[in-house]
Amino acid sequence: METRAGDPAAFARFDLYRVPSPAFVVDEAAVRRNLAVLRDIGDRAGIKVLGALKAFSMWSLGGVLGEYLDGVCASGIYEARLGREEYKGEVATYCAAYKPDDLAEILKISDHVIFNSPGQIARLKPVIDAARADGRIFDIGLRLNPLHPEGEVPKYDPSQPHSRLGFPVNQLRPEHLEGVDGLHVHNLCEQDFEPLARTWAAIEPYVMPHVGGLKWLNFGGGHHVTRADYQIDDLIAFLQQVKAQTGLTLYIEPGEAMALDAGILIGEILDVIDNGMPVAITDISATCHMPDVIEAPYRPAMLHEPDEGAVTRLGGPSCLAGDIIGDYRVPGGAEPGARIAFLDQAHYSMVKTNTFNGVPLPAIWLWHSETDELKEIRAFSYSDFKTRLS
């Protein structure tokens, strides 16, 4: 999977030995720059912007997000609770399927609760009615599947054949929208404006007959709007046009865009062997610390990697044979004790870390590149590994 992020920006001058290894380091100044772009889009287009916690849920920056965004979107009960406790503004929750007990709690803390199918809304109507009888105020949404593939990799495409995400738009009937306040359409993954325009063109004939009974339309996430080459003016004009066309309040839910190029993952080379090529073992694990490297797969950019020099295969300390980060030209050469850093790791990598094989989790540090303030947000220990087991 190709990624077009990986700009070192201020990290080009960060001393990798300032923090213990392994560690995520997030630049607050870079996050704020991204959020300012999102706020500008919201203001100029006259829409609402929610931050997707599934991509970046560093809640120590919840107050910072609240300065720029209209709220957050969650993917289940835990993210919804985090959104209500640590962030400001609206909480919109979508889950592919709800358990009744979870839904009862979600309805207490969410402003929008989005369902994956009309059948699920009907089955859980007693839970919805009970929450409203208890004085809870919330909107009900329905996620649509556009049936319009735009993804580079099928497994990341919500419109892949037989997708589980969203109600097929060509099956939408008036009776499916009884009690529904808004529609949710998420069809993108790290993409620019044109796929969004094509998605709307594909679903417009199915959606427009129903807009009179709705309040809002949510275009979901996957918008790479903070990338330098994104067509922001085209996006704003499009959102203004759809808003005028439908008369609805519009939302977008960028996730990765909040933290694009705003964080690095620092590691250290522990050992180097020769097995037909230099092979280095690091305290960073692809499977534990950057699982998308294996799942996508993709090759994360390395800070200061030269264009020429010896190539070394980098892998993690776990026993998984496939715990391979990739082949790199290590700045200064691959030697035990050398520090390395991978770019653009604040989003998704941090939320997906795990302790498989007892591999320690990276610490989390917050840096402000404009003031050079550096502080540890969280360090992890054996107890974090032990207490998630039994």
Contacts in CASP RR format, 6 or more apart in sequence:
PFRMAT RR
TARGET T0000
AUTHOR 0000-0000-0000
METHOD contacts of the structure
MODEL  1
METRAGDPAAFARFDLYRVPSPAFVVDEAAVRRNLAVLRDIGDRAGIKVL
GALKAFSMWSLGGVLGEYLDGVCASGIYEARLGREEYKGEVATYCAAYKP
DDLAEILKISDHVIFNSPGQIARLKPVIDAARADGRIFDIGLRLNPLHPE
GEVPKYDPSQPHSRLGFPVNQLRPEHLEGVDGLHVHNLCEQDFEPLARTW
AAIEPYVMPHVGGLKWLNFGGGHHVTRADYQIDDLIAFLQQVKAQTGLTL
YIEPGEAMALDAGILIGEILDVIDNGMPVAITDISATCHMPDVIEAPYRP
AMLHEPDEGAVTRLGGPSCLAGDIIGDYRVPGGAEPGARIAFLDQAHYSM
VKTNTFNGVPLPAIWLWHSETDELKEIRAFSYSDFKTRLS
1 152 0 8 1.000
1 153 0 8 1.000
1 156 0 8 1.000
1 296 0 8 1.000
1 297 0 8 1.000
1 298 0 8 1.000
2 152 0 8 1.000
2 298 0 8 1.000
3 190 0 8 1.000
3 298 0 8 1.000
3 300 0 8 1.000
3 301 0 8 1.000
3 344 0 8 1.000
4 190 0 8 1.000
4 224 0 8 1.000
4 227 0 8 1.000
4 229 0 8 1.000
5 227 0 8 1.000
5 260 0 8 1.000
5 261 0 8 1.000
5 301 0 8 1.000
5 343 0 8 1.000
5 344 0 8 1.000
6 261 0 8 1.000
6 301 0 8 1.000
6 343 0 8 1.000
6 344 0 8 1.000
7 228 0 8 1.000
7 261 0 8 1.000
7 343 0 8 1.000
7 344 0 8 1.000
8 303 0 8 1.000
8 304 0 8 1.000
8 343 0 8 1.000
9 27 0 8 1.000
9 30 0 8 1.000
9 261 0 8 1.000
9 369 0 8 1.000
10 27 0 8 1.000
10 29 0 8 1.000
10 30 0 8 1.000
10 369 0 8 1.000
11 25 0 8 1.000
11 27 0 8 1.000
11 263 0 8 1.000
11 264 0 8 1.000
11 303 0 8 1.000
11 341 0 8 1.000
11 343 0 8 1.000
11 369 0 8 1.000
12 303 0 8 1.000
12 304 0 8 1.000
14 25 0 8 1.000
14 264 0 8 1.000
14 341 0 8 1.000
14 367 0 8 1.000
14 369 0 8 1.000
16 266 0 8 1.000
16 267 0 8 1.000
16 303 0 8 1.000
16 339 0 8 1.000
16 340 0 8 1.000
16 341 0 8 1.000
17 339 0 8 1.000
18 374 0 8 1.000
19 25 0 8 1.000
19 266 0 8 1.000
19 363 0 8 1.000
19 365 0 8 1.000
19 374 0 8 1.000
19 376 0 8 1.000
20 363 0 8 1.000
20 379 0 8 1.000
21 266 0 8 1.000
21 267 0 8 1.000
21 268 0 8 1.000
21 283 0 8 1.000
21 339 0 8 1.000
22 265 0 8 1.000
22 266 0 8 1.000
22 267 0 8 1.000
22 268 0 8 1.000
22 283 0 8 1.000
22 284 0 8 1.000
22 289 0 8 1.000
22 360 0 8 1.000
22 362 0 8 1.000
22 363 0 8 1.000
23 265 0 8 1.000
23 266 0 8 1.000
23 267 0 8 1.000
23 362 0 8 1.000
23 363 0 8 1.000
23 364 0 8 1.000
23 365 0 8 1.000
24 263 0 8 1.000
24 264 0 8 1.000
24 265 0 8 1.000
24 266 0 8 1.000
24 345 0 8 1.000
24 346 0 8 1.000
24 349 0 8 1.000
24 350 0 8 1.000
24 362 0 8 1.000
24 363 0 8 1.000
24 364 0 8 1.000
24 365 0 8 1.000
25 263 0 8 1.000
25 264 0 8 1.000
25 266 0 8 1.000
25 365 0 8 1.000
25 366 0 8 1.000
25 367 0 8 1.000
25 374 0 8 1.000
26 58 0 8 1.000
26 61 0 8 1.000
26 259 0 8 1.000
26 262 0 8 1.000
26 263 0 8 1.000
26 346 0 8 1.000
26 364 0 8 1.000
26 365 0 8 1.000
26 366 0 8 1.000
26 367 0 8 1.000
27 262 0 8 1.000
27 263 0 8 1.000
27 367 0 8 1.000
27 368 0 8 1.000
27 369 0 8 1.000
28 61 0 8 1.000
28 64 0 8 1.000
28 366 0 8 1.000
28 367 0 8 1.000
28 368 0 8 1.000
28 369 0 8 1.000
29 368 0 8 1.000
29 369 0 8 1.000
29 370 0 8 1.000
30 259 0 8 1.000
30 261 0 8 1.000
30 262 0 8 1.000
30 263 0 8 1.000
30 369 0 8 1.000
31 61 0 8 1.000
31 64 0 8 1.000
31 258 0 8 1.000
31 259 0 8 1.000
31 262 0 8 1.000
31 346 0 8 1.000
32 64 0 8 1.000
32 68 0 8 1.000
33 226 0 8 1.000
34 226 0 8 1.000
34 257 0 8 1.000
34 258 0 8 1.000
34 259 0 8 1.000
34 260 0 8 1.000
34 262 0 8 1.000
35 64 0 8 1.000
35 65 0 8 1.000
35 67 0 8 1.000
35 68 0 8 1.000
35 69 0 8 1.000
35 258 0 8 1.000
36 68 0 8 1.000
37 225 0 8 1.000
37 226 0 8 1.000
37 232 0 8 1.000
37 257 0 8 1.000
38 49 0 8 1.000
38 51 0 8 1.000
38 68 0 8 1.000
38 69 0 8 1.000
38 225 0 8 1.000
38 226 0 8 1.000
38 254 0 8 1.000
38 257 0 8 1.000
38 258 0 8 1.000
39 49 0 8 1.000
39 68 0 8 1.000
39 69 0 8 1.000
40 232 0 8 1.000
41 47 0 8 1.000
41 49 0 8 1.000
41 225 0 8 1.000
41 232 0 8 1.000
41 235 0 8 1.000
41 236 0 8 1.000
41 239 0 8 1.000
41 252 0 8 1.000
42 48 0 8 1.000
42 49 0 8 1.000
44 236 0 8 1.000
45 235 0 8 1.000
45 236 0 8 1.000
45 239 0 8 1.000
45 240 0 8 1.000
45 243 0 8 1.000
45 250 0 8 1.000
46 239 0 8 1.000
46 240 0 8 1.000
46 243 0 8 1.000
46 250 0 8 1.000
47 239 0 8 1.000
47 243 0 8 1.000
47 249 0 8 1.000
47 250 0 8 1.000
47 251 0 8 1.000
47 252 0 8 1.000
48 70 0 8 1.000
48 71 0 8 1.000
48 90 0 8 1.000
48 249 0 8 1.000
48 250 0 8 1.000
48 251 0 8 1.000
48 252 0 8 1.000
49 69 0 8 1.000
49 70 0 8 1.000
49 71 0 8 1.000
49 251 0 8 1.000
49 252 0 8 1.000
49 253 0 8 1.000
49 254 0 8 1.000
50 69 0 8 1.000
50 70 0 8 1.000
50 71 0 8 1.000
50 72 0 8 1.000
50 73 0 8 1.000
50 90 0 8 1.000
50 92 0 8 1.000
50 251 0 8 1.000
50 252 0 8 1.000
50 253 0 8 1.000
51 65 0 8 1.000
51 69 0 8 1.000
51 71 0 8 1.000
51 72 0 8 1.000
51 73 0 8 1.000
51 253 0 8 1.000
51 254 0 8 1.000
51 255 0 8 1.000
51 258 0 8 1.000
52 72 0 8 1.000
52 73 0 8 1.000
52 220 0 8 1.000
52 221 0 8 1.000
52 253 0 8 1.000
52 254 0 8 1.000
52 255 0 8 1.000
52 256 0 8 1.000
52 258 0 8 1.000
53 72 0 8 1.000
53 73 0 8 1.000
53 74 0 8 1.000
53 75 0 8 1.000
53 79 0 8 1.000
53 82 0 8 1.000
53 83 0 8 1.000
54 74 0 8 1.000
54 75 0 8 1.000
54 79 0 8 1.000
54 255 0 8 1.000
54 351 0 8 1.000
55 255 0 8 1.000
55 256 0 8 1.000
55 258 0 8 1.000
55 259 0 8 1.000
55 347 0 8 1.000
55 348 0 8 1.000
55 351 0 8 1.000
56 255 0 8 1.000
56 256 0 8 1.000
56 258 0 8 1.000
56 259 0 8 1.000
56 346 0 8 1.000
56 347 0 8 1.000
56 348 0 8 1.000
56 350 0 8 1.000
56 351 0 8 1.000
57 79 0 8 1.000
57 82 0 8 1.000
57 351 0 8 1.000
58 259 0 8 1.000
58 346 0 8 1.000
58 350 0 8 1.000
58 364 0 8 1.000
58 377 0 8 1.000
59 82 0 8 1.000
59 83 0 8 1.000
59 86 0 8 1.000
59 87 0 8 1.000
60 366 0 8 1.000
60 377 0 8 1.000
61 366 0 8 1.000
62 86 0 8 1.000
62 87 0 8 1.000
62 88 0 8 1.000
63 86 0 8 1.000
63 87 0 8 1.000
63 88 0 8 1.000
65 71 0 8 1.000
65 72 0 8 1.000
65 87 0 8 1.000
65 88 0 8 1.000
65 258 0 8 1.000
66 87 0 8 1.000
66 88 0 8 1.000
66 89 0 8 1.000
69 89 0 8 1.000
70 89 0 8 1.000
70 90 0 8 1.000
71 87 0 8 1.000
71 88 0 8 1.000
71 89 0 8 1.000
71 90 0 8 1.000
71 91 0 8 1.000
71 92 0 8 1.000
72 83 0 8 1.000
72 87 0 8 1.000
72 89 0 8 1.000
72 90 0 8 1.000
72 91 0 8 1.000
72 92 0 8 1.000
73 91 0 8 1.000
73 92 0 8 1.000
73 93 0 8 1.000
73 94 0 8 1.000
73 220 0 8 1.000
73 253 0 8 1.000
74 80 0 8 1.000
74 82 0 8 1.000
74 83 0 8 1.000
74 91 0 8 1.000
74 92 0 8 1.000
74 93 0 8 1.000
74 94 0 8 1.000
74 110 0 8 1.000
75 93 0 8 1.000
75 94 0 8 1.000
75 95 0 8 1.000
76 93 0 8 1.000
76 94 0 8 1.000
76 95 0 8 1.000
76 102 0 8 1.000
76 106 0 8 1.000
77 102 0 8 1.000
77 105 0 8 1.000
77 106 0 8 1.000
79 93 0 8 1.000
80 91 0 8 1.000
80 93 0 8 1.000
80 105 0 8 1.000
80 106 0 8 1.000
80 109 0 8 1.000
80 110 0 8 1.000
81 105 0 8 1.000
81 109 0 8 1.000
83 91 0 8 1.000
83 109 0 8 1.000
84 91 0 8 1.000
84 109 0 8 1.000
84 110 0 8 1.000
90 111 0 8 1.000
90 112 0 8 1.000
91 109 0 8 1.000
91 110 0 8 1.000
91 111 0 8 1.000
91 112 0 8 1.000
92 110 0 8 1.000
92 111 0 8 1.000
92 112 0 8 1.000
92 113 0 8 1.000
92 114 0 8 1.000
92 218 0 8 1.000
92 251 0 8 1.000
92 253 0 8 1.000
93 106 0 8 1.000
93 110 0 8 1.000
93 112 0 8 1.000
93 113 0 8 1.000
93 114 0 8 1.000
94 114 0 8 1.000
94 115 0 8 1.000
94 116 0 8 1.000
94 143 0 8 1.000
94 184 0 8 1.000
95 102 0 8 1.000
95 106 0 8 1.000
95 116 0 8 1.000
96 116 0 8 1.000
96 164 0 8 1.000
96 165 0 8 1.000
96 166 0 8 1.000
97 116 0 8 1.000
97 120 0 8 1.000
98 106 0 8 1.000
98 115 0 8 1.000
98 120 0 8 1.000
98 124 0 8 1.000
100 124 0 8 1.000
100 127 0 8 1.000
103 113 0 8 1.000
103 124 0 8 1.000
103 127 0 8 1.000
103 128 0 8 1.000
104 127 0 8 1.000
104 130 0 8 1.000
104 131 0 8 1.000
106 113 0 8 1.000
107 113 0 8 1.000
107 127 0 8 1.000
107 128 0 8 1.000
107 131 0 8 1.000
107 136 0 8 1.000
107 138 0 8 1.000
108 131 0 8 1.000
108 136 0 8 1.000
110 138 0 8 1.000
111 138 0 8 1.000
111 139 0 8 1.000
112 138 0 8 1.000
112 139 0 8 1.000
112 140 0 8 1.000
112 141 0 8 1.000
112 181 0 8 1.000
112 182 0 8 1.000
112 216 0 8 1.000
112 218 0 8 1.000
113 138 0 8 1.000
113 139 0 8 1.000
113 140 0 8 1.000
113 141 0 8 1.000
114 140 0 8 1.000
114 141 0 8 1.000
114 142 0 8 1.000
114 143 0 8 1.000
114 184 0 8 1.000
114 218 0 8 1.000
115 121 0 8 1.000
115 124 0 8 1.000
115 140 0 8 1.000
115 141 0 8 1.000
115 142 0 8 1.000
115 143 0 8 1.000
116 143 0 8 1.000
116 164 0 8 1.000
116 165 0 8 1.000
116 166 0 8 1.000
116 167 0 8 1.000
117 142 0 8 1.000
117 166 0 8 1.000
117 167 0 8 1.000
118 142 0 8 1.000
118 167 0 8 1.000
118 175 0 8 1.000
118 176 0 8 1.000
118 177 0 8 1.000
121 128 0 8 1.000
121 140 0 8 1.000
121 142 0 8 1.000
121 179 0 8 1.000
121 180 0 8 1.000
128 140 0 8 1.000
131 138 0 8 1.000
139 181 0 8 1.000
139 182 0 8 1.000
139 215 0 8 1.000
139 216 0 8 1.000
140 179 0 8 1.000
140 180 0 8 1.000
140 181 0 8 1.000
140 182 0 8 1.000
141 180 0 8 1.000
141 181 0 8 1.000
141 182 0 8 1.000
141 183 0 8 1.000
141 184 0 8 1.000
142 167 0 8 1.000
142 176 0 8 1.000
142 177 0 8 1.000
142 180 0 8 1.000
142 182 0 8 1.000
142 183 0 8 1.000
142 184 0 8 1.000
143 165 0 8 1.000
143 166 0 8 1.000
143 167 0 8 1.000
143 183 0 8 1.000
143 184 0 8 1.000
143 185 0 8 1.000
143 186 0 8 1.000
144 166 0 8 1.000
144 167 0 8 1.000
144 168 0 8 1.000
144 169 0 8 1.000
144 172 0 8 1.000
144 183 0 8 1.000
144 184 0 8 1.000
144 185 0 8 1.000
144 203 0 8 1.000
144 206 0 8 1.000
144 207 0 8 1.000
145 158 0 8 1.000
145 159 0 8 1.000
145 163 0 8 1.000
145 165 0 8 1.000
145 166 0 8 1.000
145 167 0 8 1.000
145 168 0 8 1.000
145 169 0 8 1.000
146 158 0 8 1.000
146 159 0 8 1.000
146 169 0 8 1.000
146 185 0 8 1.000
146 187 0 8 1.000
146 199 0 8 1.000
146 202 0 8 1.000
146 203 0 8 1.000
147 159 0 8 1.000
147 168 0 8 1.000
147 169 0 8 1.000
147 170 0 8 1.000
147 202 0 8 1.000
148 159 0 8 1.000
148 187 0 8 1.000
148 198 0 8 1.000
148 199 0 8 1.000
148 202 0 8 1.000
148 203 0 8 1.000
149 157 0 8 1.000
149 159 0 8 1.000
149 160 0 8 1.000
150 157 0 8 1.000
150 159 0 8 1.000
150 187 0 8 1.000
150 188 0 8 1.000
150 191 0 8 1.000
150 195 0 8 1.000
150 198 0 8 1.000
150 199 0 8 1.000
151 157 0 8 1.000
151 159 0 8 1.000
151 188 0 8 1.000
151 189 0 8 1.000
151 191 0 8 1.000
151 195 0 8 1.000
152 189 0 8 1.000
152 190 0 8 1.000
153 189 0 8 1.000
153 296 0 8 1.000
154 160 0 8 1.000
156 189 0 8 1.000
156 296 0 8 1.000
157 163 0 8 1.000
157 187 0 8 1.000
157 189 0 8 1.000
158 165 0 8 1.000
158 166 0 8 1.000
158 186 0 8 1.000
158 187 0 8 1.000
159 187 0 8 1.000
165 186 0 8 1.000
167 176 0 8 1.000
169 202 0 8 1.000
169 203 0 8 1.000
169 206 0 8 1.000
169 207 0 8 1.000
170 206 0 8 1.000
172 206 0 8 1.000
172 207 0 8 1.000
172 210 0 8 1.000
174 210 0 8 1.000
177 210 0 8 1.000
177 213 0 8 1.000
177 214 0 8 1.000
180 214 0 8 1.000
181 214 0 8 1.000
181 215 0 8 1.000
181 216 0 8 1.000
182 214 0 8 1.000
182 215 0 8 1.000
182 216 0 8 1.000
182 217 0 8 1.000
182 218 0 8 1.000
182 248 0 8 1.000
183 207 0 8 1.000
183 210 0 8 1.000
183 214 0 8 1.000
183 216 0 8 1.000
183 217 0 8 1.000
183 218 0 8 1.000
184 218 0 8 1.000
184 220 0 8 1.000
185 199 0 8 1.000
185 203 0 8 1.000
185 217 0 8 1.000
185 218 0 8 1.000
185 219 0 8 1.000
185 220 0 8 1.000
186 218 0 8 1.000
186 219 0 8 1.000
186 220 0 8 1.000
186 221 0 8 1.000
186 222 0 8 1.000
186 253 0 8 1.000
187 195 0 8 1.000
187 196 0 8 1.000
187 199 0 8 1.000
188 195 0 8 1.000
188 196 0 8 1.000
188 199 0 8 1.000
188 220 0 8 1.000
188 221 0 8 1.000
188 222 0 8 1.000
188 223 0 8 1.000
189 222 0 8 1.000
190 222 0 8 1.000
190 224 0 8 1.000
190 256 0 8 1.000
191 222 0 8 1.000
191 223 0 8 1.000
191 224 0 8 1.000
192 224 0 8 1.000
192 227 0 8 1.000
192 229 0 8 1.000
192 230 0 8 1.000
192 231 0 8 1.000
193 230 0 8 1.000
193 231 0 8 1.000
193 234 0 8 1.000
193 235 0 8 1.000
193 238 0 8 1.000
194 231 0 8 1.000
196 219 0 8 1.000
196 223 0 8 1.000
196 235 0 8 1.000
196 238 0 8 1.000
197 234 0 8 1.000
197 238 0 8 1.000
200 219 0 8 1.000
200 238 0 8 1.000
200 242 0 8 1.000
207 217 0 8 1.000
207 246 0 8 1.000
208 245 0 8 1.000
208 246 0 8 1.000
211 217 0 8 1.000
211 246 0 8 1.000
211 247 0 8 1.000
211 248 0 8 1.000
214 246 0 8 1.000
214 248 0 8 1.000
215 248 0 8 1.000
215 249 0 8 1.000
216 248 0 8 1.000
216 249 0 8 1.000
216 250 0 8 1.000
216 251 0 8 1.000
217 242 0 8 1.000
217 246 0 8 1.000
217 248 0 8 1.000
217 249 0 8 1.000
217 250 0 8 1.000
217 251 0 8 1.000
218 250 0 8 1.000
218 251 0 8 1.000
218 252 0 8 1.000
218 253 0 8 1.000
219 250 0 8 1.000
219 251 0 8 1.000
219 252 0 8 1.000
219 253 0 8 1.000
220 251 0 8 1.000
220 252 0 8 1.000
220 253 0 8 1.000
221 252 0 8 1.000
221 253 0 8 1.000
221 254 0 8 1.000
221 255 0 8 1.000
222 254 0 8 1.000
222 255 0 8 1.000
222 256 0 8 1.000
222 257 0 8 1.000
223 230 0 8 1.000
223 235 0 8 1.000
223 252 0 8 1.000
223 254 0 8 1.000
223 257 0 8 1.000
224 230 0 8 1.000
224 256 0 8 1.000
224 257 0 8 1.000
224 260 0 8 1.000
225 232 0 8 1.000
225 235 0 8 1.000
225 254 0 8 1.000
225 257 0 8 1.000
226 254 0 8 1.000
226 257 0 8 1.000
226 258 0 8 1.000
226 260 0 8 1.000
227 257 0 8 1.000
227 260 0 8 1.000
239 250 0 8 1.000
239 252 0 8 1.000
242 250 0 8 1.000
243 249 0 8 1.000
243 250 0 8 1.000
255 347 0 8 1.000
256 347 0 8 1.000
256 348 0 8 1.000
258 347 0 8 1.000
259 346 0 8 1.000
259 347 0 8 1.000
260 344 0 8 1.000
260 347 0 8 1.000
261 343 0 8 1.000
261 344 0 8 1.000
262 344 0 8 1.000
262 346 0 8 1.000
262 347 0 8 1.000
263 343 0 8 1.000
263 344 0 8 1.000
263 345 0 8 1.000
263 346 0 8 1.000
264 303 0 8 1.000
264 341 0 8 1.000
264 342 0 8 1.000
264 343 0 8 1.000
264 344 0 8 1.000
264 345 0 8 1.000
265 284 0 8 1.000
265 289 0 8 1.000
265 290 0 8 1.000
265 341 0 8 1.000
265 342 0 8 1.000
265 345 0 8 1.000
265 349 0 8 1.000
265 362 0 8 1.000
266 339 0 8 1.000
266 340 0 8 1.000
266 341 0 8 1.000
266 362 0 8 1.000
267 282 0 8 1.000
267 283 0 8 1.000
267 284 0 8 1.000
267 339 0 8 1.000
267 340 0 8 1.000
267 341 0 8 1.000
268 282 0 8 1.000
268 283 0 8 1.000
268 337 0 8 1.000
268 338 0 8 1.000
268 339 0 8 1.000
268 340 0 8 1.000
269 280 0 8 1.000
269 281 0 8 1.000
269 282 0 8 1.000
269 314 0 8 1.000
269 330 0 8 1.000
269 334 0 8 1.000
269 335 0 8 1.000
269 336 0 8 1.000
269 337 0 8 1.000
269 338 0 8 1.000
269 339 0 8 1.000
269 340 0 8 1.000
270 280 0 8 1.000
270 281 0 8 1.000
270 282 0 8 1.000
270 283 0 8 1.000
270 317 0 8 1.000
270 336 0 8 1.000
270 337 0 8 1.000
271 280 0 8 1.000
271 281 0 8 1.000
271 336 0 8 1.000
272 278 0 8 1.000
272 279 0 8 1.000
272 280 0 8 1.000
272 281 0 8 1.000
272 312 0 8 1.000
272 334 0 8 1.000
272 335 0 8 1.000
272 336 0 8 1.000
273 279 0 8 1.000
273 281 0 8 1.000
277 311 0 8 1.000
277 312 0 8 1.000
277 313 0 8 1.000
277 327 0 8 1.000
278 310 0 8 1.000
278 311 0 8 1.000
278 312 0 8 1.000
278 313 0 8 1.000
278 334 0 8 1.000
279 312 0 8 1.000
279 313 0 8 1.000
279 315 0 8 1.000
280 312 0 8 1.000
280 313 0 8 1.000
280 314 0 8 1.000
280 315 0 8 1.000
280 330 0 8 1.000
280 334 0 8 1.000
281 315 0 8 1.000
281 316 0 8 1.000
281 317 0 8 1.000
282 314 0 8 1.000
282 315 0 8 1.000
282 316 0 8 1.000
282 317 0 8 1.000
282 325 0 8 1.000
282 340 0 8 1.000
283 316 0 8 1.000
283 317 0 8 1.000
283 360 0 8 1.000
284 290 0 8 1.000
284 314 0 8 1.000
284 315 0 8 1.000
284 316 0 8 1.000
284 325 0 8 1.000
284 340 0 8 1.000
284 342 0 8 1.000
284 362 0 8 1.000
285 315 0 8 1.000
285 316 0 8 1.000
285 317 0 8 1.000
285 318 0 8 1.000
285 323 0 8 1.000
285 356 0 8 1.000
285 357 0 8 1.000
285 359 0 8 1.000
286 293 0 8 1.000
286 294 0 8 1.000
286 315 0 8 1.000
286 316 0 8 1.000
286 322 0 8 1.000
286 323 0 8 1.000
286 324 0 8 1.000
286 325 0 8 1.000
286 326 0 8 1.000
287 294 0 8 1.000
287 316 0 8 1.000
287 318 0 8 1.000
287 320 0 8 1.000
287 322 0 8 1.000
287 323 0 8 1.000
287 354 0 8 1.000
287 356 0 8 1.000
288 318 0 8 1.000
288 323 0 8 1.000
288 353 0 8 1.000
288 354 0 8 1.000
288 355 0 8 1.000
288 356 0 8 1.000
288 357 0 8 1.000
288 359 0 8 1.000
288 361 0 8 1.000
289 349 0 8 1.000
289 353 0 8 1.000
289 359 0 8 1.000
289 361 0 8 1.000
289 362 0 8 1.000
290 300 0 8 1.000
290 325 0 8 1.000
290 342 0 8 1.000
290 345 0 8 1.000
290 349 0 8 1.000
290 352 0 8 1.000
291 349 0 8 1.000
291 352 0 8 1.000
291 354 0 8 1.000
292 298 0 8 1.000
292 348 0 8 1.000
292 349 0 8 1.000
292 352 0 8 1.000
293 299 0 8 1.000
293 300 0 8 1.000
293 325 0 8 1.000
293 326 0 8 1.000
294 322 0 8 1.000
294 323 0 8 1.000
299 326 0 8 1.000
300 325 0 8 1.000
300 342 0 8 1.000
300 343 0 8 1.000
300 344 0 8 1.000
300 345 0 8 1.000
301 342 0 8 1.000
301 343 0 8 1.000
301 344 0 8 1.000
302 328 0 8 1.000
302 330 0 8 1.000
302 331 0 8 1.000
302 340 0 8 1.000
302 341 0 8 1.000
302 342 0 8 1.000
302 343 0 8 1.000
303 331 0 8 1.000
303 340 0 8 1.000
303 341 0 8 1.000
303 342 0 8 1.000
303 343 0 8 1.000
304 331 0 8 1.000
305 328 0 8 1.000
305 329 0 8 1.000
305 330 0 8 1.000
305 331 0 8 1.000
306 329 0 8 1.000
306 331 0 8 1.000
307 329 0 8 1.000
308 329 0 8 1.000
309 329 0 8 1.000
310 329 0 8 1.000
310 333 0 8 1.000
310 334 0 8 1.000
311 327 0 8 1.000
311 328 0 8 1.000
311 329 0 8 1.000
312 327 0 8 1.000
312 328 0 8 1.000
312 329 0 8 1.000
312 330 0 8 1.000
312 333 0 8 1.000
312 334 0 8 1.000
313 324 0 8 1.000
313 326 0 8 1.000
313 327 0 8 1.000
314 324 0 8 1.000
314 325 0 8 1.000
314 326 0 8 1.000
314 327 0 8 1.000
314 328 0 8 1.000
314 330 0 8 1.000
314 334 0 8 1.000
314 340 0 8 1.000
315 323 0 8 1.000
315 324 0 8 1.000
315 325 0 8 1.000
315 326 0 8 1.000
316 323 0 8 1.000
316 324 0 8 1.000
316 325 0 8 1.000
316 359 0 8 1.000
317 323 0 8 1.000
317 359 0 8 1.000
318 356 0 8 1.000
318 357 0 8 1.000
318 359 0 8 1.000
319 357 0 8 1.000
320 356 0 8 1.000
320 357 0 8 1.000
325 342 0 8 1.000
328 340 0 8 1.000
330 338 0 8 1.000
330 340 0 8 1.000
331 340 0 8 1.000
332 338 0 8 1.000
350 364 0 8 1.000
353 361 0 8 1.000
353 362 0 8 1.000
355 361 0 8 1.000
355 384 0 8 1.000
355 385 0 8 1.000
355 388 0 8 1.000
358 385 0 8 1.000
360 380 0 8 1.000
360 381 0 8 1.000
360 385 0 8 1.000
361 380 0 8 1.000
361 384 0 8 1.000
362 380 0 8 1.000
363 376 0 8 1.000
363 378 0 8 1.000
363 379 0 8 1.000
363 380 0 8 1.000
364 376 0 8 1.000
364 377 0 8 1.000
364 378 0 8 1.000
365 374 0 8 1.000
365 375 0 8 1.000
365 376 0 8 1.000
365 377 0 8 1.000
366 374 0 8 1.000
366 375 0 8 1.000
366 377 0 8 1.000
367 373 0 8 1.000
367 374 0 8 1.000
368 374 0 8 1.000
END
